[in-house]
């Protein structure tokens, strides 16, 4: 039976009036939610912290969040309600509350995240009269959906959710591996608690420290500039007229680099002819596995990510820097964490204005402390590099799962593919 989405969902049902927010809120802005993945919310206390003026939408378990600005950027997600008591989201979201007696919330979510639906809403956004491409809640309400019976909805959404659950498990493993690698990097190269010859933490066990421009550093270590160990390459302003329909060589843009995940997204890609990759003029913009990309200007300034196998081959667009080791000693993961360390130091100075930008000399000349004994670096490489090989594998698995979900989604919702209640996702699809 066909319905308008507005007949199945309440949109923006709960909106706080100014001054009526709870004393403490957990806030999500539109950049905090991408393709179903939620960043940690910002915890804010009324009267103590500055509350964003857009923090007005109340969300509950099984609500759907859908950004009204540039739908193609996929800032949408399904709110599981693990901590809904004080959860508030930006008015940049349309918050959909499905009527559960006739519409399974996950089924509605998957309907809205189909590529044709996203592209349809993007077309509406691009033809809007607002200052930037955006849709209105009414545009979502007018969408027409052919809704099967509730049992069939649940069967389909449960199957698709098993794919998303596998992606979520992989994301948690990736997060844990990265946290472990970053902790080791910080402990060895920032806190100087690398193991001494007796296997004890150097600084805590009384290892000798000497004065330097950066303060006390271990004896036998030296100061170096980031540019001594890493290339810092600007991107190229590829012309929109040169973009083609896939296949071709991918162009990594700033919108592919998110705020709090190391993975660089393959969503919203632009493509160029493979002739660009062959042209020596563009060789220096060719990206390699484990390159670090840092957005250096605009609203997403400070976003940082790493190139993995599924992102290559690709070329580097403008408004970002590419960091790559100059030698085999200081490997890509170490360079990544030094860049991340410097980024943490400077990104607090920026408010995210489109006019703000990082200055390359600050990064290039930033002083870091490195050991003269190469065995210390080699020991850490031997621990961290396998972690990144594992991350690369898991990121690739997730890409396969997303591709399968996007391919199956319209076929399942249209009835082209029928499921029985025992259908499962085999682990083979992740390889």
VENLIN-V646242 format. One line per field, one symbol per residue. ss: DSSP state (H for helix, E for strand, C for the rest). psi: psi as a letter, one per 40 degrees, with the letter a starting at -180 (. if undefined). burial: b if it has 16 or more other ideal C-beta (glycine too) atoms within 10 Angstrom, else e. A space follows every 50 residues. Layout:
BEGIN
ss: ???
psi: ???
burial: ???
END
This chain:
BEGIN
ss: CEEEHHHHEEECCCECCCCCCCCEEEEECHHHEECCEECCCEEEEECCEC CCCCEEEECCCCCEEEECECHHHCCEEECCCCCCCCEEEECCEEEEEECC CCCCHHHHHHHHCCHHHHHHHHHHHHCCCCCCCECCHHHHHCCEEECCCH HHHHHHHHHHHHHHHHHHHHHHHHHHHHHHHHHHHHHHHHCCCCECCCCC ECCCCCCCEECCCCCCEECCEEEEEHHHHEEEEECECCCHHHCECCCCEE EECHHHECCCCCEECCCCCEEECCHHHHCHHHHHHECCCCCEEEECECCC CCCEEECCHHHCCEEEECCEEEEEECCCCCCHHHHHHHHHHHHHHHHHHC CCCCCCECCHHHHHCCEEEEECCHHHHHHHHHHHHHHHHHHHHHHHHHHH HHHHHHHHHHHHHHCCCCCCCCCCCCHHHHC
psi: hhiideeeihhfdhhhiheeiidhihhhideehhfehhihihhihhedih hidegdhhiiheihhhhehgdeefgiihhefdgedfhiiieeihhhgihd dehhddddddddeiddddddddddddeieidihiiidddddehhhhhiid ddddddddddddddddddddddddddddddddddddddedeffihaeeei hdddeeihiiiideahiiheiiiiidedehihhiaigihdeeiiiiiahi hhideehidfidhhieifiiiiieddddhddedeehiiheihhhheiadf hehiihhideeiiiihiifiihhhieiedgiddddddddddddddddeei eeieeiiihdddddehhihiidhddddddddddddddddddddddddddd dddddddddddddeedhiiieehihiedee.
burial: eeeebeebbebeeeeeeeeebeeebbbbbbbbbbbbbbeebbebeeeeee beeebbbbbeebbbbbbbbbbbbbbbbbbeeeeeebbbbbbbbbbbbbee eebbbbbbbbbbbbeebbeebbebbeeeeeeebbbebebbbebebebbee ebbbbbbbbbbebbebbeebbeebeebbeebbebbebbbeebbbebeeee bbbeeebeeeeeeeeebbeebeeeebbebbebbebbebeeeeeeeeebbb bbbbbbbbeebbbbbbeebbbbeeebbeeeebeebbbeebbbbbbbbbeb bbbbbbbbebbeebbbbebbbbbbbeeeebbbbbbbbbbbbbbeeeeeee eeeeeeebeeeebeebebbbbeeeebbeebbeebbebbeebbbbbbbbbe bbeebeebbbebbeeeeeeeeeeebeeeebe
END
